[in-house]
Amino acid sequence: VEGDDPETLKAQLELMAAENRGLRADLNSARRYRSTRAVKELARNQGAKNASELIDYSKPIFKELILPQIRANREQAIRDGVQQALEGRTDRLNLSDEQLRQLEERLGQQQAAKLDELERVLNDDESSLTDYFQKQWEDERGGDPEVDDIFLGVLDQEQQATYTEIRLEENAENVTRDAERQLTNLDNIVDLDEDQQDAIFPVFARNAPGYREAMEFEGVDVSDTTAISDDNARDEAIQSVLRPEQMEAWNDYKRRQEILGGFGVMNF
């Protein structure tokens, strides 16, 4: 943003907001695979090879729009983050007043540190905004290990056992929801039969950030419960289930995923 005239500043901010809305709409369209051509045009127009680079190239826009909001709403954002971490857990853990006070204090510090990290990424030209968003997504879906450490550091032994049960339930719900969503997206691409869906669901589940070997899924027999941390291993497991006539659609899907730089239905 340049210039001192209020009207000029307002016009420039409105333009950036409009560009940001357009960018977000383009990315959402790309994620839904509306058109391979649209994704390629989007990347070429921005000088980016894929959507991940495009997001990083848009950092100046994000910085102008997000930083003022972070600073203006910092305290409320911290309170909201603390409340979200405590929600659904407080009653089951039977926390004392002192434990609740300690958790609120430590969680507040952790939320403040996350906001500081976002500011650092936005202000640092060498930091990747894509990597930051990816980590936040993984923490959201798999559970933030820092939050777990805070709880376990305040709870007694019996409460820790209860907390472990709570986290396993939360992770199972997230893993099931993510695996079902990804399975639906894949089915729309390659038209899976029922047996293939039963075979591929555990693959998506075992590749999810929050997956744990102790998890069980209703109506699904998982013979191999080890986590799949490598995406190539996940893809090989899926391909082993597909029929030859489905491979063309699968390969087309993989090409589009490469263009999107990881921002495809496998991840979001």
Phi, psi and chi 1 to 4 in degrees:
 res  aa     phi    psi   chi1   chi2   chi3   chi4
   1 VAL       -  128.8  179.1      -      -      -
   2 GLU  -126.8  156.5  -59.6  176.2   -7.2      -
   3 GLY    97.2  153.9      -      -      -      -
   4 ASP  -105.1  -15.5  -62.6  -34.6      -      -
   5 ASP   -68.2  127.3  179.0   65.3      -      -
   6 PRO   -56.8  -40.9  -24.5   34.3      -      -
   7 GLU   -67.3  -37.3  -68.9  -58.4  -42.4      -
   8 THR   -65.5  -43.5  -59.6      -      -      -
   9 LEU   -61.1  -43.3  -70.1  172.5      -      -
  10 LYS   -61.8  -43.9  179.0 -179.6  178.1 -178.6
  11 ALA   -63.6  -40.4      -      -      -      -
  12 GLN   -66.7  -40.2  -70.1  175.9  -23.3      -
  13 LEU   -65.5  -40.3  -73.7  171.9      -      -
  14 GLU   -63.6  -38.1  -71.1  176.6  -12.1      -
  15 LEU   -64.7  -43.9  176.3   60.1      -      -
  16 MET   -63.1  -39.5  -76.2 -169.5  -64.6      -
  17 ALA   -62.2  -42.2      -      -      -      -
  18 ALA   -65.2  -41.1      -      -      -      -
  19 GLU   -64.2  -38.3  -70.2  174.3  -16.8      -
  20 ASN   -66.1  -41.1 -172.3   56.2      -      -
  21 ARG   -62.4  -40.4  -74.4 -166.1  -63.5  -89.2
  22 GLY   -65.4  -41.2      -      -      -      -
  23 LEU   -62.3  -44.6  172.0   63.3      -      -
  24 ARG   -63.3  -40.2 -175.3  164.2   56.5 -112.8
  25 ALA   -64.9  -40.6      -      -      -      -
  26 ASP   -63.2  -43.2  -74.9  -20.7      -      -
  27 LEU   -66.5  -41.1  -72.4  173.1      -      -
  28 ASN   -62.0  -40.1  -72.9  -22.7      -      -
  29 SER   -63.8  -41.4  176.7      -      -      -
  30 ALA   -63.5  -42.4      -      -      -      -
  31 ARG   -61.5  -32.4  -70.7 -175.0 -173.6  130.1
  32 ARG   -84.4    3.4  -68.7 -168.0  -64.9  -92.2
  33 TYR    56.0   43.9  -57.4  126.7      -      -
  34 ARG   -62.0  -39.0  -65.5  -65.6 -171.3 -168.4
  35 SER  -161.7  128.3  164.8      -      -      -
  36 THR   -61.4  -38.2  -57.4      -      -      -
  37 ARG   -62.3  -40.7 -179.2 -174.5  -59.1  173.9
  38 ALA   -62.1  -40.1      -      -      -      -
  39 VAL   -65.1  -44.5  176.7      -      -      -
  40 LYS   -63.9  -41.3  -69.6 -179.9  178.6  178.1
  41 GLU   -63.3  -41.5  -73.7  -67.2  -29.8      -
  42 LEU   -60.1  -47.7  178.5   62.6      -      -
  43 ALA   -65.5  -41.9      -      -      -      -
  44 ARG   -66.3  -41.5 -178.0  162.3   55.7 -111.8
  45 ASN   -64.2  -29.9  -69.6  -20.1      -      -
  46 GLN   -97.3    1.1  -63.3  -66.4  -29.4      -
  47 GLY    70.8   23.5      -      -      -      -
  48 ALA  -112.6  147.7      -      -      -      -
  49 LYS   -82.0  -23.5  -65.2 -170.0  -66.6  -67.9
  50 ASN  -155.3  177.1   54.8   44.7      -      -
  51 ALA   -67.0  -29.7      -      -      -      -
  52 SER   -62.1  -46.2  -62.7      -      -      -
  53 GLU   -64.8  -36.5  -72.8 -169.3    3.4      -
  54 LEU   -61.7  -41.0 -177.8   56.8      -      -
  55 ILE   -63.5  -42.7  -71.5  177.0      -      -
  56 ASP   -66.3  -36.0  -76.7  -30.5      -      -
  57 TYR   -67.0  -22.2  -72.8  166.4      -      -
  58 SER   -88.5    6.5   70.2      -      -      -
  59 LYS   -53.0  -39.9  -85.7 -179.0   65.9  174.3
  60 PRO   -58.1  -37.4  -26.9   36.5      -      -
  61 ILE   -68.4  -46.5  -63.4  175.3      -      -
  62 PHE   -59.2  -41.6  -78.5  105.9      -      -
  63 LYS   -61.3  -46.8  179.9  177.2  178.0  179.1
  64 GLU   -64.9  -34.0  -67.2  -69.6  -14.4      -
  65 LEU   -89.0  -36.8  -66.2  175.0      -      -
  66 ILE   -87.7  -42.2  -64.9  176.2      -      -
  67 LEU   -56.6  -45.8  -84.9 -178.2      -      -
  68 PRO   -60.6  -35.1  -23.8   35.2      -      -
  69 GLN   -69.2  -39.9  -65.4  -62.5  -41.9      -
  70 ILE   -59.5  -46.7  -67.8  175.4      -      -
  71 ARG   -71.4  -36.4  -69.5  162.5 -180.0  165.6
  72 ALA   -73.9  -31.8      -      -      -      -
  73 ASN  -115.0   21.8  -57.9  -58.4      -      -
  74 ARG   -57.2  -52.1 -178.8 -179.2  177.1   87.0
  75 GLU   -63.3  -40.2  -64.6  -54.7  -42.8      -
  76 GLN   -67.0  -39.6 -176.0   60.9   52.0      -
  77 ALA   -62.4  -39.1      -      -      -      -
  78 ILE   -65.3  -45.6  -68.9  172.8      -      -
  79 ARG   -61.4  -42.0  -73.1 -166.7  -65.5  -89.4
  80 ASP   -63.3  -40.5  -70.0  -15.2      -      -
  81 GLY   -65.3  -39.9      -      -      -      -
  82 VAL   -65.2  -44.7  170.5      -      -      -
  83 GLN   -63.1  -38.2 -177.9   58.9   37.3      -
  84 GLN   -65.0  -39.0 -177.3  177.5   -1.0      -
  85 ALA   -68.7  -31.6      -      -      -      -
  86 LEU   -86.6  -23.5  -68.1  171.1      -      -
  87 GLU   -59.4  131.0 -171.8  174.6    3.3      -
  88 GLY    79.2   -2.5      -      -      -      -
  89 ARG  -115.0  -30.8  -59.8  171.4  177.3  177.2
  90 THR   -57.5  -51.0  -54.5      -      -      -
  91 ASP   -65.1  -43.7  -68.2  -20.4      -      -
  92 ARG   -66.2  -28.1  -71.5 -176.0   61.4 -179.3
  93 LEU   -86.5  -12.0  -67.8  170.6      -      -
  94 ASN    51.9   57.2 -167.1   25.1      -      -
  95 LEU   -73.1  143.5  -61.7  171.6      -      -
  96 SER   -78.9  165.9   68.2      -      -      -
  97 ASP   -60.5  -39.2  -68.5  -17.8      -      -
  98 GLU   -67.9  -40.3  175.7   59.2   19.8      -
  99 GLN   -63.4  -42.1  -74.5  177.1  -43.8      -
 100 LEU   -62.7  -41.2 -176.5   57.9      -      -
 101 ARG   -61.6  -44.9 -175.1 -163.8   66.4   77.5
 102 GLN   -63.9  -42.1  -70.0 -175.1   39.9      -
 103 LEU   -64.1  -44.2  -76.2  171.7      -      -
 104 GLU   -61.4  -40.9  -71.0  176.3  -18.9      -
 105 GLU   -66.8  -48.9  178.1 -178.8   -9.9      -
 106 ARG   -70.8  -39.3  -63.0 -178.8 -170.6 -175.4
 107 LEU   -65.9  -36.2  -70.9  168.7      -      -
 108 GLY   -62.7  -40.7      -      -      -      -
 109 GLN   -64.6  -39.2  -66.6  169.9  -10.3      -
 110 GLN   -67.8  -40.8 -173.2 -108.1   -1.6      -
 111 GLN   -65.3  -38.9  -69.5  -63.0  -46.7      -
 112 ALA   -63.1  -39.1      -      -      -      -
 113 ALA   -65.0  -36.1      -      -      -      -
 114 LYS   -65.6  -40.6  -71.2  178.5   68.0  173.0
 115 LEU   -65.5  -39.0  -67.3  177.0      -      -
 116 ASP   -62.2  -39.0  -69.2  -19.0      -      -
 117 GLU   -66.2  -39.6  174.3   63.6    8.6      -
 118 LEU   -63.5  -42.3  176.3   54.1      -      -
 119 GLU   -60.5  -42.7  -78.1 -154.9   42.5      -
 120 ARG   -61.8  -43.8 -173.6 -163.2   66.5   77.3
 121 VAL   -63.7  -42.4  170.4      -      -      -
 122 LEU   -66.3  -32.3  -70.9  169.8      -      -
 123 ASN   -89.6  -15.0  -76.7  -45.8      -      -
 124 ASP   -99.3  115.0 -178.4    6.7      -      -
 125 ASP   -64.2  -22.0  -67.0  -21.7      -      -
 126 GLU   -88.6  -10.7  -59.7  -59.3  -40.5      -
 127 SER   -88.9  144.4  -64.0      -      -      -
 128 SER   -93.2  121.6  168.7      -      -      -
 129 LEU   -68.8  -33.6 -165.0   58.5      -      -
 130 THR   -61.0  -45.6  -60.3      -      -      -
 131 ASP   -62.0  -38.8  -70.1  -13.7      -      -
 132 TYR   -63.1  -49.2  175.1   85.2      -      -
 133 PHE   -61.7  -38.2  -73.1  152.2      -      -
 134 GLN   -63.6  -43.0 -178.7   71.8   14.2      -
 135 LYS   -65.2  -40.8 -177.7 -179.2 -175.6  -56.5
 136 GLN   -62.2  -38.8  -63.7  -52.3  -53.2      -
 137 TRP   -65.2  -42.8  175.7   81.4      -      -
 138 GLU   -64.7  -39.8  -69.6  174.2   -5.3      -
 139 ASP   -65.2  -37.8  -73.9  -13.3      -      -
 140 GLU   -67.6  -42.7  178.2 -176.9  -13.8      -
 141 ARG   -81.4  -35.6  -56.5  -38.7  -55.2  156.5
 142 GLY  -102.3   -7.0      -      -      -      -
 143 GLY    96.3  128.8      -      -      -      -
 144 ASP   -76.7  115.9 -171.5  -24.0      -      -
 145 PRO   -62.0  -28.7   19.6  -31.0      -      -
 146 GLU   -65.4  -40.2  -68.4 -177.1    2.6      -
 147 VAL   -65.0  -42.5  171.6      -      -      -
 148 ASP   -59.4  -43.5  -70.4  -19.9      -      -
 149 ASP   -63.2  -37.5  -71.4  -17.6      -      -
 150 ILE   -64.2  -47.0  -70.7  171.1      -      -
 151 PHE   -62.0  -49.7  -90.1   91.3      -      -
 152 LEU   -64.4  -26.1  -65.8  174.3      -      -
 153 GLY   -76.4  -14.9      -      -      -      -
 154 VAL  -105.0  -29.2  171.0      -      -      -
 155 LEU   -80.9  153.5  -56.1  177.9      -      -
 156 ASP   -82.5 -179.9   61.4   32.1      -      -
 157 GLN   -62.5  -43.4 -171.4  170.1    0.9      -
 158 GLU   -65.7  -41.4 -177.1  177.5   -9.4      -
 159 GLN   -67.1  -33.8  -70.0  170.7  -41.6      -
 160 GLN   -62.4  -39.7  -72.2  178.0   -2.5      -
 161 ALA   -63.0  -42.2      -      -      -      -
 162 THR   -64.4  -41.6  -58.4      -      -      -
 163 TYR   -62.8  -39.6 -178.3   78.3      -      -
 164 THR   -61.2  -40.2  -59.7      -      -      -
 165 GLU   -63.6  -43.8  -67.4  177.1    3.0      -
 166 ILE   -60.0  -46.5  -67.2  172.6      -      -
 167 ARG   -66.0  -36.4  -69.0  -67.2  -66.7  114.1
 168 LEU   -64.6  -41.2 -169.2   60.9      -      -
 169 GLU   -63.7  -45.3  -67.2  169.7    6.7      -
 170 GLU   -62.1  -45.5  -68.6  173.0  -12.6      -
 171 ASN   -63.5  -40.3  -81.5  -14.5      -      -
 172 ALA   -62.0  -41.2      -      -      -      -
 173 GLU   -63.5  -44.3  -69.2  174.7   -0.1      -
 174 ASN   -66.0  -43.4  -71.9  -26.0      -      -
 175 VAL   -63.2  -44.4  167.3      -      -      -
 176 THR   -60.9  -45.7  -61.1      -      -      -
 177 ARG   -63.5  -44.3 -177.4  165.7   52.2 -111.5
 178 ASP   -66.0  -43.1  -74.1  -14.5      -      -
 179 ALA   -64.7  -40.8      -      -      -      -
 180 GLU   -64.8  -39.8  -72.1  176.9  -16.2      -
 181 ARG   -65.1  -45.9  173.9  177.6   50.7   78.2
 182 GLN   -66.1  -36.3  -67.1 -177.6   82.4      -
 183 LEU   -64.8  -41.0 -174.4   63.9      -      -
 184 THR   -62.5  -43.6  -61.8      -      -      -
 185 ASN   -62.7  -42.6  -71.3  -31.0      -      -
 186 LEU   -66.9  -39.8 -178.7   61.0      -      -
 187 ASP   -59.9  -38.2 -177.0   32.7      -      -
 188 ASN   -65.4  -24.5  -69.7  -23.7      -      -
 189 ILE   -87.9  -46.2  -64.0  167.8      -      -
 190 VAL  -115.7   -1.4  -59.4      -      -      -
 191 ASP    59.2   73.9 -169.1   19.2      -      -
 192 LEU   -76.8  144.2  -57.7  169.6      -      -
 193 ASP   -86.7  176.6   61.5   35.4      -      -
 194 GLU   -63.3  -42.2 -171.8  171.0  -25.7      -
 195 ASP   -63.5  -39.1  -71.1  -20.5      -      -
 196 GLN   -65.6  -40.0  -72.4  177.1  -44.0      -
 197 GLN   -61.8  -41.7  -67.2 -177.1   34.3      -
 198 ASP   -64.6  -32.3  -70.8  -17.2      -      -
 199 ALA   -80.4  -32.8      -      -      -      -
 200 ILE   -88.0  -28.7  -67.6  175.1      -      -
 201 PHE   -52.9  -48.5  173.7   87.6      -      -
 202 PRO   -62.3  -28.8  -21.0   33.1      -      -
 203 VAL   -64.5  -47.9  174.4      -      -      -
 204 PHE   -63.2  -40.7  -78.1  132.7      -      -
 205 ALA   -63.1  -45.1      -      -      -      -
 206 ARG   -70.6  -14.7  -69.0  162.9   53.0 -151.0
 207 ASN   -96.3   -5.6 -175.5 -120.8      -      -
 208 ALA   -73.2  149.1      -      -      -      -
 209 PRO   -58.3  -35.1  -24.7   34.0      -      -
 210 GLY   -94.9    9.5      -      -      -      -
 211 TYR   -66.9  139.2  175.8   75.6      -      -
 212 ARG  -131.2  145.9  -57.2  -68.7 -175.4  -86.4
 213 GLU   -64.4  -21.1  -68.1 -171.3   14.0      -
 214 ALA   -79.0   -4.8      -      -      -      -
 215 MET   -72.5  145.1  -70.0 -179.0  178.1      -
 216 GLU  -126.4  145.0  -64.0 -178.6   -2.6      -
 217 PHE  -122.9  129.3  -56.9   96.5      -      -
 218 GLU   -59.6  128.1 -175.9  177.3   -6.6      -
 219 GLY    76.0    7.8      -      -      -      -
 220 VAL  -124.2  125.7  177.9      -      -      -
 221 ASP   -96.2  109.8 -179.8   19.6      -      -
 222 VAL  -104.4  103.1 -177.4      -      -      -
 223 SER   -76.0  -36.4   55.7      -      -      -
 224 ASP  -108.0  115.0 -174.6   -5.3      -      -
 225 THR  -102.4    3.7   61.0      -      -      -
 226 THR   -70.0  144.2   56.4      -      -      -
 227 ALA   -68.7  148.3      -      -      -      -
 228 ILE  -107.4   99.0  -58.0  176.2      -      -
 229 SER   -88.7  -20.2   57.6      -      -      -
 230 ASP   -96.6  125.2 -178.4   68.0      -      -
 231 ASP   -66.5  -30.8  -71.6  -12.9      -      -
 232 ASN   -64.7  -39.5  -70.8  -31.8      -      -
 233 ALA   -65.0  -38.1      -      -      -      -
 234 ARG   -61.1  -46.7  173.0 -157.2   61.7 -163.7
 235 ASP   -64.4  -39.8  -68.5  -11.8      -      -
 236 GLU   -63.0  -39.6  -70.2  175.7    2.1      -
 237 ALA   -64.6  -38.7      -      -      -      -
 238 ILE   -67.8  -45.6  -67.7  172.5      -      -
 239 GLN   -61.4  -31.9  -69.1  178.6   77.9      -
 240 SER   -66.2  -18.0   69.9      -      -      -
 241 VAL   -96.6  -21.8  177.7      -      -      -
 242 LEU   -76.0  150.5  -61.3  179.2      -      -
 243 ARG   -84.0  158.0  -61.1 -174.0  -61.3  -85.9
 244 PRO   -54.1  -39.5  -27.8   35.5      -      -
 245 GLU   -71.6  -11.5   64.1  -90.5   22.0      -
 246 GLN   -92.0  -11.0  -66.0  172.4  -48.7      -
 247 MET   -68.6  -31.7  -68.9  -55.8  -60.4      -
 248 GLU   -63.4  -45.3 -177.2  176.4   -5.3      -
 249 ALA   -64.2  -39.1      -      -      -      -
 250 TRP   -63.5  -44.4  165.2 -100.8      -      -
 251 ASN   -65.2  -37.0  -70.6  -28.4      -      -
 252 ASP   -64.2  -41.1 -177.8   59.4      -      -
 253 TYR   -60.3  -43.8  165.6   77.7      -      -
 254 LYS   -65.5  -37.5  -67.1  -62.4  -63.5  177.0
 255 ARG   -63.0  -42.2  -75.9 -167.7  -65.0  -89.8
 256 ARG   -67.8  -33.9  -78.7 -177.6  -84.0 -178.2
 257 GLN   -64.5  -37.6 -173.6 -172.9   42.7      -
 258 GLU   -64.4  -40.7 -178.5  178.7   -8.1      -
 259 ILE   -61.5  -38.0  -67.1  171.2      -      -
 260 LEU   -78.7   -3.8  -71.4  167.4      -      -
 261 GLY    62.5   33.8      -      -      -      -
 262 GLY    96.6  -10.9      -      -      -      -
 263 PHE   -92.0   62.3  -78.7   82.3      -      -
 264 GLY  -121.4 -172.3      -      -      -      -
 265 VAL   -67.2  -16.0  -67.5      -      -      -
 266 MET   -66.1  -31.7  -70.2  -70.9 -168.6      -
 267 ASN  -107.8  -27.8  -67.4  -27.1      -      -
 268 PHE  -132.1      -  -67.7   91.8      -      -
